[in-house]
Structure formats: structure tokens, C-alpha cells
Amino acid sequence: MWLSLTGLIAVIIILIIISAFFSGAETALTAASEARMRQLVKRKGNRQAERVEALQTKREQLISTILIGNNAVNIMASALATSAAIALIGDGGVAIATLVMTTIIVLFAEVLPKSYALNHADKLSLRIALPVQIVVWLLTPLTWLLNLLVIKLMRPDNLADNSREEELRGLIDLHNQDTDAEGRETGAMLSSVLDLGEISVEEIMTHRASVTAINADDDPEDILRFVLKSPHTRHPVYAGKPENIVGVLHVKALLRAIEENSSRDISGLSITDIATEPYFVPETTQLFAQLQAFRKRREHFAIVIDEYGDLRGIVTLEDILEEIVGEIDDEHDEGLPEVKPQADGSFIVDGSVTLRDLNRILSLELPDEKAATLAGLIIYESRHIPAIGQEFRFHGLRFRIRNRAGNQLTSIRLWLSEPV
């Protein structure tokens, strides 16, 4: 009897160990970093990491296999413990066996292995990948039947979107909460990369009202003086009316044409001949697609048009890069005179400043779905073209119209908080 009872207890202990293995395996394989496994496979050719990736790819089959194995050994261990308790103390052993086995299984087969696996997910998943793969293979017929039964009973929605992008955004937000200023800046850049697929060219372009183009019929000497004074290296060229863009003049192309002329006489120089063909893009183009197009075409400059083919503005490669890394200034940039801090804590803001730039500069969260500029937002919110001196309060800010030219709001005073 004692040998039989000793053997029974040994079997129960083995079953509890197997149950702990299944519990830990489930937590480790589901919590293991997919990105880290990918790097181990890509850089080191780690075979165990490949197995982990294979198991994570078939997550439903993995979970079904672990649930089957875990429940099977738990039930078997409980049944054997109940049998041993009845043999020792009779019918009263059922209650005692239930209490003891519940405590042992919860503590030693669930809580402890899962806690350890959660804290050492990557390391443990690499160690157990092979035996778990073997178990999955052995139980494949049973899991297939189980999944088939679930599909028949539950009819799960195969179109459910797991939204990997939202998961990435959540991870970035969590990272930003537990890092320093440099880490938060990195997180902001990563978020900006994800935003490229949601922002259109229209939201970041330089509006045509702020674009200085070159008249192809102007005197070449005047064009040269204009180009040398300009902080930009590329300029749209128009013929007849400013909306009729016929080319893009690069400073290097102009200087090269002058250099090739031995007499240095540029009076007969044709600007349209040295200007490159303009690259037109729709205003609704997403920034990610535009960035790819710039790379493919080896372009840095594009003319933005609306659905009717009319000129809306210009967009550059630098504009898109600034959406990711923030403002990029060089020795020729003129800075941002459109946002001027005042002694009373307010700001004088040019109406043409884009909401995205204003949000970035002043750490605001003004919506840019209905308008691209501050002037556009005020007109949209007020539902009319305000007069000079009118004040508005919306989105937690106070605005006063300082100046306007015709129907265009040119200068606005902005308070981040109510003045005392």
C-alpha cells in the first residue's frame, strides 16, 4: 500500500510539474518580443528564435494545444489526488483533496510559473520552443478538431482587425512615460513616422500665397539678383500668370549656365530652357506615398494642385522630413518670424502659419482636420471672416484679430491662458 501510495504521489508531482511547464510556456511564448526574435533570426540565424517565431505565427493553434495539455494534466492530477485521499481517510478525503490540489495547482502550476515566465519571457521562450513544438505537432489532430468545433459554434469574425499600428502607438506611449527627454523625443519621432500615412500634402505645403515664383519673361539680370537674395535653392517658374507653372529653376542650373557662357553675358539667357520640368502632385497625396515618390523620382520639390488642376502651393522633401524630426534649420534659413513671443506672455502669429507648425512650436493640440492654417481655423470656428479687433475663445485659447488684408487674416494675437 505504501509503495503504491508513494508512486501515486510521485505521479501527481510529475503532473503538476508538467502543468507548470504548460502555464509558463503559454505566458513566455505570448509575451516574448517578436521584434527581438526577428533580430536574432536575421542577425545570428538563431534556430530557437525561428521556432519561437513559428509558434507565434500560429498563435491560435499554440494556445489550443497548451489549454488541452494543461487542463488534461490538471484534471488527471486532481483525480489521482482524490483517489489517494479516499483510500487514506475515506469519503471525507474528497473535500481535503479538492482544497489541497486547488492550492497546489494555483500556486505551483499557475501563479509561480507564469510570474517567472513573464519576467523572463524571451530567455524562457528560446529554451522551451523545441519541446512545445513537439507537443503542438503531437496534438495537431486534436487541436484541429477543437478549432473546427469552435468555428461551428462561435462563427468568429475573420475580418477582425488586430491593428498592429495601434499596438505600436501604445508601445511608444508606454516608452515615453518611462524615459528621459531624449527618449521622449525619440518616441515623438517614431509617432511622426506612423502619422505619415494619415497626413496629406495639403496639411504641410507652403500655400501659393506665400510662394515666390519667377516670371520667365523677366530680365535674366533681375532673376539672378532675386535668386542670390533668396534663401531657397529651387524656385517655381511661371509664364503669363503666376498659376501657370512651366518649370522649376535650381540655383545650380542658373550658375552653371552663367559659367558655361564665356562672356558672362546673361542678357540672352532663356530661363525656361534651364529650368527643369515641374513635378505636379495632388493635394490629397499622403505624406508616406509622397516621400516614396520623391525617393523614386530623385526629386526634392513638387507643385501641389487641387482636383481641378489649379495651383495650391509647393511641398518639398525637407517639409516631409521636418514632420518626422522637427524643424531643420541651416545657415540660410530665416527662422520662424511668424510666431513672436510678447512680454505679456502672448504670441503674435502670422495667419498663414500652419496648425501643425503652431502645435509643434507651442506644444498645442489644435485640430487640423478642417483647416490647415491658424487663419483658416479661426474662420472655420467663427463661421465668418472676422474684423480687426474681434476676439474669440475656443480650444482653450484666446485669439484677437490684429490685421487683415482683404479677406485674408494676416496677424493674430494668441494667449495660451486667460490674461490677468
C-alpha positions as CSV (number, residue, x, y, z in Angstrom):
1,M,0.0,0.0,0.0
2,W,2.8,2.5,0.9
3,L,4.7,1.7,-2.3
4,S,1.5,2.2,-4.3
5,L,0.7,5.5,-2.4
6,T,4.3,6.7,-2.9
7,G,4.1,6.0,-6.6
8,L,0.8,7.8,-6.8
9,I,2.2,10.9,-5.1
10,A,5.2,10.8,-7.4
11,V,2.9,10.8,-10.5
12,I,0.9,13.7,-9.1
13,I,4.1,15.7,-8.6
14,I,5.2,15.0,-12.2
15,L,1.8,16.0,-13.5
16,I,2.0,19.3,-11.5
17,I,5.5,20.0,-13.0
18,I,4.0,19.3,-16.5
19,S,1.2,21.7,-15.7
20,A,3.7,24.4,-14.6
21,F,5.5,23.8,-17.8
22,F,2.4,24.4,-19.9
23,S,1.5,27.5,-17.9
24,G,4.9,29.0,-18.2
25,A,5.1,28.2,-21.9
26,E,1.9,30.0,-22.6
27,T,3.0,33.1,-20.9
28,A,6.5,33.1,-22.2
29,L,5.6,32.5,-25.9
30,T,2.8,35.1,-25.9
31,A,4.9,37.7,-24.1
32,A,8.2,37.2,-26.0
33,S,9.2,40.2,-28.1
34,E,8.5,39.5,-31.7
35,A,11.0,42.2,-32.7
36,R,13.8,40.7,-30.7
37,M,13.1,37.2,-32.1
38,R,13.2,38.7,-35.6
39,Q,16.6,40.3,-34.9
40,L,18.0,37.0,-33.5
41,V,16.9,35.2,-36.6
42,K,18.1,37.9,-39.0
43,R,21.5,38.7,-37.5
44,K,22.5,35.4,-35.8
45,G,20.4,32.8,-37.6
46,N,19.2,31.6,-34.1
47,R,17.3,28.3,-34.7
48,Q,15.4,28.6,-31.4
49,A,14.3,32.1,-32.3
50,E,13.0,30.7,-35.6
51,R,10.9,28.1,-33.6
52,V,9.5,30.9,-31.4
53,E,8.5,32.9,-34.5
54,A,6.8,29.8,-36.0
55,L,4.9,29.2,-32.8
56,Q,3.8,32.9,-32.5
57,T,2.7,32.9,-36.1
58,K,0.2,30.0,-35.3
59,R,-0.9,31.6,-32.1
60,E,-4.4,30.1,-32.1
61,Q,-3.0,26.5,-32.5
62,L,-0.4,27.2,-29.8
63,I,-3.0,28.4,-27.3
64,S,-5.4,25.5,-28.1
65,T,-2.6,22.9,-27.6
66,I,-1.4,24.4,-24.3
67,L,-5.0,24.6,-23.0
68,I,-5.6,21.0,-23.9
69,G,-2.4,19.8,-22.3
70,N,-2.7,22.0,-19.2
71,N,-6.3,21.0,-18.5
72,A,-5.6,17.3,-19.1
73,V,-2.8,17.1,-16.6
74,N,-4.6,19.2,-14.0
75,I,-7.7,17.0,-14.2
76,M,-5.6,13.9,-14.0
77,A,-3.6,15.2,-11.0
78,S,-6.8,16.1,-9.2
79,A,-8.4,12.8,-9.9
80,L,-5.4,10.8,-8.6
81,A,-5.1,13.0,-5.5
82,T,-8.8,12.4,-4.8
83,S,-8.3,8.7,-5.2
84,A,-5.4,8.7,-2.8
85,A,-7.3,10.8,-0.2
86,I,-10.3,8.5,-0.3
87,A,-8.0,5.5,0.1
88,L,-6.4,7.1,3.2
89,I,-9.4,8.7,5.0
90,G,-12.5,7.6,3.2
91,D,-15.2,9.8,1.6
92,G,-14.1,12.8,3.6
93,G,-10.9,12.8,1.6
94,V,-12.8,14.4,-1.4
95,A,-13.1,17.8,0.3
96,I,-9.5,17.7,1.6
97,A,-8.1,16.6,-1.8
98,T,-10.0,19.4,-3.5
99,L,-8.7,22.1,-1.1
100,V,-5.1,20.8,-1.2
101,M,-5.0,20.3,-5.0
102,T,-6.6,23.7,-5.7
103,T,-3.9,25.4,-3.6
104,I,-1.1,23.5,-5.1
105,I,-2.2,23.9,-8.7
106,V,-2.9,27.7,-8.3
107,L,0.3,28.4,-6.6
108,F,2.8,26.0,-8.1
109,A,1.3,25.3,-11.5
110,E,-0.2,28.7,-12.3
111,V,1.0,31.8,-10.4
112,L,4.7,31.0,-9.9
113,P,5.5,29.6,-13.4
114,K,3.5,32.5,-15.1
115,S,5.2,35.1,-12.9
116,Y,8.6,33.8,-13.7
117,A,7.8,33.4,-17.4
118,L,6.5,37.0,-17.6
119,N,9.8,38.4,-16.2
120,H,12.0,36.1,-18.4
121,A,9.8,35.8,-21.5
122,D,12.5,36.0,-24.2
123,K,15.0,33.7,-22.4
124,L,12.4,31.1,-21.4
125,S,10.7,31.1,-24.8
126,L,14.0,30.2,-26.5
127,R,14.6,27.3,-24.1
128,I,11.2,25.7,-24.4
129,A,10.5,26.4,-28.1
130,L,11.6,22.9,-29.2
131,P,9.6,20.8,-26.7
132,V,6.5,23.0,-27.2
133,Q,6.8,22.5,-31.0
134,I,6.9,18.7,-30.4
135,V,3.7,18.9,-28.2
136,V,2.0,21.0,-30.8
137,W,2.8,18.5,-33.5
138,L,1.6,15.6,-31.4
139,L,-1.7,17.3,-30.6
140,T,-2.4,18.7,-34.0
141,P,-5.3,16.4,-34.9
142,L,-7.0,17.1,-31.6
143,T,-6.5,20.9,-31.8
144,W,-7.7,20.8,-35.4
145,L,-11.0,19.2,-34.3
146,L,-11.3,21.6,-31.4
147,N,-10.8,24.6,-33.6
148,L,-13.3,23.2,-36.1
149,L,-15.9,22.9,-33.3
150,V,-15.2,26.4,-32.1
151,I,-15.7,27.8,-35.7
152,K,-19.0,25.9,-36.0
153,L,-20.3,27.1,-32.6
154,M,-19.0,30.6,-32.4
155,R,-18.5,31.7,-36.1
156,P,-15.7,34.1,-35.3
157,D,-15.3,37.2,-37.5
158,N,-12.4,36.6,-39.8
159,L,-12.3,40.3,-40.7
160,A,-11.4,41.4,-37.2
161,D,-8.6,43.9,-37.4
162,N,-5.8,43.4,-34.9
163,S,-4.5,46.9,-35.7
164,R,-0.7,46.4,-35.4
165,E,-0.4,50.2,-35.8
166,E,-2.4,50.9,-32.7
167,E,-0.3,48.4,-30.8
168,L,2.9,50.2,-31.9
169,R,1.4,53.6,-30.9
170,G,0.6,52.1,-27.5
171,L,4.1,50.8,-27.0
172,I,5.6,54.2,-28.0
173,D,3.3,55.9,-25.4
174,L,4.4,53.5,-22.7
175,H,8.0,54.0,-23.6
176,N,7.6,57.8,-23.4
177,Q,6.2,57.6,-19.9
178,D,9.2,55.8,-18.5
179,T,12.1,57.6,-20.2
180,D,14.1,60.9,-20.2
181,A,13.7,63.9,-22.5
182,E,15.9,62.3,-25.2
183,G,13.8,59.2,-25.1
184,R,10.6,61.2,-25.4
185,E,12.0,63.0,-28.4
186,T,12.8,59.6,-30.0
187,G,9.2,58.5,-29.2
188,A,7.8,61.6,-30.8
189,M,9.8,60.9,-34.0
190,L,8.5,57.3,-34.1
191,S,4.9,58.5,-33.7
192,S,5.5,61.0,-36.5
193,V,6.6,58.2,-38.8
194,L,3.3,56.4,-38.2
195,D,1.5,59.7,-38.9
196,L,2.9,59.9,-42.4
197,G,0.2,57.6,-43.6
198,E,-2.6,59.8,-42.3
199,I,-1.3,63.3,-43.1
200,S,-1.9,64.8,-46.6
201,V,0.4,67.1,-48.6
202,E,-2.2,69.8,-48.2
203,E,-1.6,70.0,-44.4
204,I,2.1,70.8,-44.7
205,M,2.5,72.5,-48.0
206,T,3.5,76.1,-48.4
207,H,0.4,77.9,-49.7
208,R,0.6,79.6,-53.1
209,A,0.1,83.0,-51.3
210,S,3.4,82.5,-49.6
211,V,5.3,81.1,-52.7
212,T,7.6,83.5,-54.5
213,A,7.8,82.3,-58.1
214,I,9.9,83.6,-61.0
215,N,8.4,85.2,-64.1
216,A,10.0,83.5,-67.1
217,D,9.7,86.8,-69.1
218,D,11.7,88.9,-66.5
219,D,15.1,90.2,-67.3
220,P,17.8,87.5,-66.5
221,E,19.8,90.0,-64.5
222,D,16.8,90.7,-62.3
223,I,16.2,87.0,-61.9
224,L,19.8,86.4,-60.9
225,R,19.6,89.2,-58.2
226,F,16.4,87.7,-56.9
227,V,17.9,84.2,-56.7
228,L,21.0,85.4,-54.9
229,K,18.9,87.1,-52.3
230,S,16.6,84.2,-51.8
231,P,17.2,81.6,-49.0
232,H,15.8,78.9,-51.3
233,T,17.7,76.9,-53.9
234,R,14.6,76.0,-56.0
235,H,12.0,78.4,-57.4
236,P,8.9,77.8,-59.5
237,V,8.9,79.4,-62.9
238,Y,5.7,80.7,-64.4
239,A,4.7,82.1,-67.8
240,G,2.0,84.7,-68.2
241,K,0.1,84.3,-64.9
242,P,1.5,83.0,-61.6
243,E,-0.7,80.0,-61.6
244,N,0.8,78.7,-64.9
245,I,3.9,76.9,-63.6
246,V,6.1,75.9,-66.5
247,G,9.3,74.8,-64.7
248,V,11.5,74.8,-61.6
249,L,14.7,76.7,-61.6
250,H,17.6,75.4,-59.5
251,V,20.3,77.9,-58.4
252,K,23.0,75.5,-59.5
253,A,21.5,75.2,-63.0
254,L,21.4,79.0,-63.3
255,L,25.0,79.4,-62.1
256,R,26.1,76.6,-64.4
257,A,24.6,78.3,-67.4
258,I,26.4,81.5,-66.5
259,E,29.7,79.6,-66.1
260,E,29.3,78.0,-69.5
261,N,28.8,81.4,-71.1
262,S,32.4,82.6,-71.7
263,S,31.3,86.2,-72.0
264,R,29.3,86.0,-68.7
265,D,26.6,87.9,-70.6
266,I,23.3,86.5,-69.4
267,S,21.0,89.0,-71.1
268,G,20.0,86.5,-73.7
269,L,19.7,83.6,-71.3
270,S,16.3,81.7,-71.5
271,I,15.2,80.7,-68.0
272,T,12.7,78.2,-69.4
273,D,15.5,76.3,-71.2
274,I,17.5,75.7,-68.0
275,A,14.5,75.1,-65.7
276,T,13.5,71.5,-65.1
277,E,10.1,70.1,-65.9
278,P,7.7,70.8,-62.9
279,Y,6.5,67.8,-60.9
280,F,2.8,68.1,-60.0
281,V,1.2,66.2,-57.2
282,P,-2.5,66.2,-55.9
283,E,-3.1,67.9,-52.6
284,T,-4.7,64.7,-51.2
285,T,-1.5,62.7,-51.5
286,Q,-0.5,61.1,-48.2
287,L,3.0,62.0,-46.9
288,F,4.3,58.5,-46.9
289,A,3.3,58.0,-50.5
290,Q,4.9,61.4,-51.4
291,L,8.1,60.5,-49.6
292,Q,8.3,57.3,-51.6
293,A,7.6,59.2,-54.8
294,F,10.4,61.7,-54.0
295,R,12.9,58.9,-53.5
296,K,11.8,57.0,-56.6
297,R,12.0,60.1,-58.8
298,R,15.0,61.6,-57.0
299,E,13.1,64.8,-56.6
300,H,13.1,67.3,-53.7
301,F,10.4,69.7,-54.9
302,A,6.8,69.3,-56.1
303,I,4.0,71.6,-57.2
304,V,0.7,70.9,-55.4
305,I,-2.5,71.1,-57.3
306,D,-6.2,70.6,-56.5
307,E,-8.7,68.3,-58.2
308,Y,-9.2,71.0,-61.0
309,G,-5.5,71.3,-61.7
310,D,-5.2,74.7,-60.1
311,L,-2.1,75.7,-58.2
312,R,-2.4,75.2,-54.4
313,G,1.2,75.5,-53.2
314,I,4.5,73.7,-53.1
315,V,5.9,70.8,-51.0
316,T,9.5,69.8,-50.5
317,L,11.3,66.7,-49.2
318,E,12.5,68.9,-46.3
319,D,8.9,69.6,-45.4
320,I,8.2,65.9,-45.0
321,L,11.4,65.2,-43.1
322,E,10.5,68.0,-40.7
323,E,7.3,66.2,-39.9
324,I,9.4,63.4,-38.5
325,V,12.4,65.1,-36.9
326,G,11.1,68.6,-36.3
327,E,12.3,71.9,-37.7
328,I,15.5,71.7,-39.8
329,D,17.4,74.9,-39.9
330,D,20.6,75.8,-41.8
331,E,22.7,78.9,-42.1
332,H,20.4,80.3,-44.8
333,D,17.1,79.7,-43.1
334,E,15.2,82.8,-41.8
335,G,13.7,81.1,-38.8
336,L,10.1,81.4,-37.8
337,P,9.3,85.1,-37.6
338,E,5.6,84.2,-37.9
339,V,5.4,83.3,-34.2
340,K,6.7,86.1,-32.0
341,P,6.5,85.9,-28.2
342,Q,5.4,89.1,-26.4
343,A,6.2,90.5,-22.9
344,D,2.8,89.7,-21.6
345,G,3.1,86.0,-22.4
346,S,1.0,86.2,-25.6
347,F,2.2,85.5,-29.1
348,I,1.8,87.4,-32.4
349,V,1.2,84.8,-35.0
350,D,1.0,85.2,-38.8
351,G,-2.3,83.9,-40.1
352,S,-0.6,81.7,-42.7
353,V,1.2,79.6,-40.1
354,T,0.2,76.0,-40.4
355,L,-1.6,74.4,-37.4
356,R,0.9,71.6,-37.4
357,D,3.8,74.0,-37.1
358,L,2.0,76.0,-34.4
359,N,1.2,72.9,-32.5
360,R,4.8,71.8,-32.6
361,I,6.2,75.2,-31.6
362,L,3.9,76.0,-28.8
363,S,3.0,72.4,-27.7
364,L,-0.7,72.8,-28.6
365,E,-3.3,70.4,-29.8
366,L,-5.3,72.5,-32.2
367,P,-7.3,70.3,-34.7
368,D,-6.1,70.4,-38.3
369,E,-8.9,68.3,-39.9
370,K,-11.0,71.3,-41.1
371,A,-8.3,73.9,-41.7
372,A,-4.5,73.9,-42.5
373,T,-3.6,77.4,-41.1
374,L,-4.4,79.4,-38.0
375,A,-6.4,81.9,-40.1
376,G,-8.4,79.0,-41.6
377,L,-9.2,77.6,-38.2
378,I,-10.5,81.0,-36.9
379,I,-12.6,81.4,-40.0
380,Y,-14.0,77.9,-39.7
381,E,-14.8,78.2,-36.0
382,S,-16.3,81.7,-36.3
383,R,-18.2,80.9,-39.5
384,H,-17.3,84.3,-41.0
385,I,-14.4,86.5,-41.8
386,P,-13.6,88.4,-38.6
387,A,-13.0,92.1,-38.4
388,I,-9.9,93.7,-36.9
389,G,-10.2,93.7,-33.1
390,Q,-12.6,90.8,-32.8
391,E,-11.8,88.2,-30.1
392,F,-12.6,84.5,-30.0
393,R,-12.2,81.8,-27.4
394,F,-12.0,78.2,-28.5
395,H,-9.9,75.1,-27.8
396,G,-8.9,76.6,-24.5
397,L,-7.1,79.6,-26.2
398,R,-7.9,83.2,-26.7
399,F,-7.4,84.9,-30.1
400,R,-7.6,88.6,-31.2
401,I,-7.5,89.7,-34.9
402,R,-4.7,92.3,-35.3
403,N,-4.7,92.8,-39.0
404,R,-6.2,91.6,-42.3
405,A,-5.6,92.2,-46.0
406,G,-8.8,92.0,-47.8
407,N,-10.4,88.7,-46.7
408,Q,-7.1,87.3,-45.5
409,L,-6.2,87.3,-41.8
410,T,-2.6,88.3,-41.7
411,S,-1.9,88.9,-38.0
412,I,-3.4,87.3,-34.8
413,R,-2.6,87.7,-31.1
414,L,-2.8,84.4,-29.2
415,W,-3.0,83.8,-25.5
416,L,-2.2,80.3,-24.2
417,S,-4.1,81.2,-21.0
418,E,-6.5,84.0,-20.0
419,P,-4.7,87.2,-19.3
420,V,-4.9,88.6,-15.7
